[in-house]
């Protein structure tokens, strides 16, 4: 006896294999049976005779695994929207936030509005909505993850540590204005990166895109970070565990300290 049957649909299983018609049996929230159907073969009648508390007729529809959207900016919306729309209405079952080097942790008390204006400028998310909707209550990135974990969402959520927030938290206005990081700055940022990955961050994100600018016109902190900073943060990320170094690449030639960007994108291993 299944809790749910999905019958008659065409399965695209995400492996690249040929699509096929099949019935799917679900119990206790898990897929426990997938049985192929044939148009004229009685031996391939699927789960037609199996009992189920609920049956969904998916004839003429595609049945697919949940989509994973690895690039979203729900960092603020997570404070007020448990459904995380519109993604949850389009077959997405996992979203990843903290992209492009922008996000809301870590944050110094009193600097919340600066992070909002950075997100508004880069992603065109209305600052009024973020100001009214975000329920602050954290300073460190692990505290931010705890705040996320305390909420209930319709889909799964993963988060990355944003370079812009880390730079501003560690270096203050120097970091926000893209001034070069000293060895002490890099060491302090590295501690935050390792701490974040150990706490559950999926990785670290940064931007080299000149179009990514705060409301005051300043590029995202980290846009012009030198190799010693990027390599240092990549090593710190790797020290915390398995993680991803996400980079929004530059779309044009710009003042940058590195002509070898391809060499350090994967430095976290």
C-alpha positions in Angstrom: 0.0 0.0 0.0 1.5 3.3 -1.2 0.8 6.7 0.3 0.9 8.1 -3.3 1.0 6.7 -6.8 2.0 8.8 -9.8 0.7 6.9 -12.8 1.0 7.1 -16.6 3.6 9.8 -16.7 6.7 10.0 -18.9 9.8 9.8 -16.7 12.9 11.9 -17.6 15.2 10.7 -14.8 18.0 13.3 -15.3 20.7 10.8 -16.2 20.4 11.5 -20.0 18.7 8.2 -20.6 15.8 7.8 -22.9 12.5 8.9 -21.5 10.0 6.2 -20.6 6.5 5.8 -19.3 6.3 4.5 -15.8 4.3 4.5 -12.6 5.9 5.7 -9.3 5.1 4.5 -5.8 5.8 6.7 -2.8 5.7 5.8 0.8 6.8 7.9 3.9 8.0 10.6 1.5 10.3 8.3 -0.4 10.1 6.8 -3.9 10.0 3.1 -3.2 9.0 1.7 -6.6 9.3 2.7 -10.3 7.6 0.3 -12.7 7.7 0.8 -16.5 4.5 0.7 -18.4 3.9 -0.7 -21.9 1.0 0.2 -24.2 -0.1 -3.3 -25.1 2.0 -5.6 -22.8 0.0 -6.8 -19.8 3.3 -7.6 -18.1 4.1 -3.9 -18.2 0.9 -2.6 -16.5 2.8 -0.6 -14.1 1.3 -0.1 -10.6 -2.2 -0.2 -12.0 -3.4 -2.7 -9.4 -1.4 -1.5 -6.5 -3.3 0.2 -3.7 -2.5 3.8 -2.7 -4.1 6.4 -0.5 -3.8 9.0 -3.3 -3.3 8.6 -7.0 -2.1 11.3 -9.5 -2.8 10.7 -13.1 0.2 12.1 -15.0 -0.8 10.9 -18.4 0.7 13.2 -21.0 2.9 14.9 -18.4 6.7 14.7 -17.7 7.7 13.3 -14.3 11.2 14.5 -13.3 13.5 14.8 -10.3 13.3 18.1 -8.5 15.3 20.9 -10.0 18.3 22.4 -8.1 18.6 26.1 -8.8 22.2 26.8 -7.9 22.0 30.6 -8.4 19.3 32.5 -6.5 19.2 35.6 -4.3 16.6 34.5 -1.7 19.0 35.7 1.1 16.5 38.3 2.3 13.2 36.7 1.2 13.9 33.7 3.4 13.0 35.9 6.3 9.4 36.2 5.3 8.5 33.7 2.6 8.5 30.0 3.6 7.3 29.0 0.1 10.3 30.8 -1.6 8.2 31.7 -4.6 8.3 31.6 -7.6 10.9 28.8 -7.5 8.8 26.3 -5.5 6.0 26.6 -8.1 8.2 25.6 -11.0 9.6 22.2 -9.9 12.6 23.6 -8.0 13.2 21.6 -4.8 16.6 23.1 -3.8 17.9 26.6 -4.0 21.3 28.0 -3.3 21.7 31.6 -2.1 24.7 33.8 -1.3 25.8 34.2 -4.9 27.7 37.0 -6.6 29.5 37.9 -3.4 26.4 39.5 -1.9 24.4 38.4 1.1 23.5 39.4 4.7 26.1 37.7 6.9 28.4 38.4 8.5 27.2 41.9 9.5 28.3 44.4 12.1 25.5 45.8 14.2 24.4 49.0 12.5 25.6 48.0 9.1 22.5 46.1 8.0 21.3 48.9 5.7 24.6 48.9 3.9 24.2 45.2 3.0 20.6 46.0 1.9 21.8 48.7 -0.5 24.5 46.4 -1.8 22.0 43.7 -2.6 19.5 46.3 -4.1 22.2 47.7 -6.4 23.5 44.4 -7.6 20.3 42.4 -7.9 17.6 45.1 -8.2 15.7 43.8 -5.3 13.7 46.7 -3.8 15.5 47.9 -0.6 12.1 48.8 0.9 11.0 45.1 0.7 14.3 44.0 2.2 14.2 46.6 5.0 10.6 45.8 6.0 10.9 42.0 5.5 14.2 40.9 6.9 14.1 39.8 10.5 17.7 40.4 11.7 19.1 38.7 14.7 22.6 37.5 13.8 26.1 38.9 13.4 28.2 35.9 12.3 27.6 33.6 9.4 27.0 30.6 11.6 24.3 32.6 13.5 22.8 33.4 10.1 22.6 29.7 9.3 21.0 29.1 12.7 18.3 31.7 11.8 17.6 30.0 8.5 17.5 26.6 10.2 14.9 27.9 12.6 12.4 28.5 9.8 10.3 26.0 7.8 10.6 26.1 4.0 8.6 24.3 1.3 11.9 23.4 -0.4 15.5 22.8 0.6 17.9 25.8 1.0 21.7 26.0 0.8 23.9 29.1 1.3 27.3 30.4 0.4 29.4 32.9 2.3 29.5 36.2 0.3 32.9 38.0 -0.3 31.3 41.5 -0.1 29.9 40.9 3.4 33.1 39.3 4.6 35.3 42.1 3.3 33.1 44.8 4.8 32.8 43.0 8.1 36.6 42.6 8.4 37.9 45.7 6.8 35.1 48.2 7.3 35.1 51.1 4.8 38.4 50.0 3.4 36.8 46.7 2.4 33.6 48.3 1.2 35.6 50.6 -1.1 37.7 47.8 -2.6 41.0 48.9 -1.1 43.7 46.2 -1.1 43.7 43.7 1.7 46.7 43.5 4.0 48.1 40.2 5.2 46.3 40.7 8.5 43.0 41.4 6.7 43.4 38.2 4.7 44.1 36.2 7.8 41.0 37.7 9.5 38.8 37.0 6.5 40.2 33.5 6.2 39.1 32.7 9.7 35.6 33.7 8.8 35.6 31.6 5.7 36.8 28.5 7.5 34.3 29.0 10.3 31.5 29.4 7.7 32.3 26.2 5.8 32.6 24.3 9.1 29.2 25.6 10.1 27.6 24.4 6.9 28.2 26.9 4.1 28.2 25.3 0.7 31.1 27.5 -0.3 32.3 31.0 -0.9 31.2 33.5 -3.6 32.8 36.5 -5.2 32.3 38.7 -8.2 34.6 40.2 -10.8 31.7 41.8 -12.8 31.8 45.6 -13.1 28.0 45.7 -13.6 27.6 44.4 -10.0 27.5 47.7 -8.1 25.9 48.9 -4.8 23.4 51.7 -4.8 26.3 54.2 -4.4 27.9 53.0 -7.6 30.8 51.1 -5.8 31.5 47.6 -7.3 30.9 44.7 -5.0 33.7 44.4 -2.4 36.2 41.9 -3.7 35.7 42.8 -7.4 39.4 43.8 -7.7 40.8 41.5 -5.0 44.4 40.5 -5.6 45.6 36.9 -6.0 47.0 36.7 -2.5 43.5 37.5 -1.1 41.7 35.1 -3.4 44.2 32.2 -2.9 44.2 32.8 0.8 40.4 32.6 1.0 40.3 29.6 -1.3 42.8 27.8 1.0 40.7 28.8 4.1 37.6 27.4 2.4 39.4 24.1 1.7 40.5 24.0 5.3 36.9 24.0 6.4 35.9 21.1 4.4 34.5 20.3 0.9 33.1 23.5 -0.6 32.6 25.4 -3.9 34.3 28.6 -4.9 31.6 30.5 -6.9 32.7 33.3 -9.1 30.7 35.8 -11.2 33.3 36.4 -14.0 34.2 39.8 -15.4 32.3 40.5 -18.6 34.8 43.0 -20.0 38.4 44.0 -19.6 38.8 45.8 -16.3 41.4 46.9 -13.8 42.2 43.7 -12.1 45.3 42.3 -10.3 45.1 38.9 -12.0 45.4 38.0 -15.6 45.3 34.3 -14.6 41.7 34.0 -13.3 41.3 30.5 -14.5 44.2 29.4 -12.3 42.5 30.4 -9.0 38.8 29.7 -9.5 39.2 26.2 -8.3 41.9 26.8 -5.7 39.7 25.5 -2.9 39.8 21.9 -4.2 
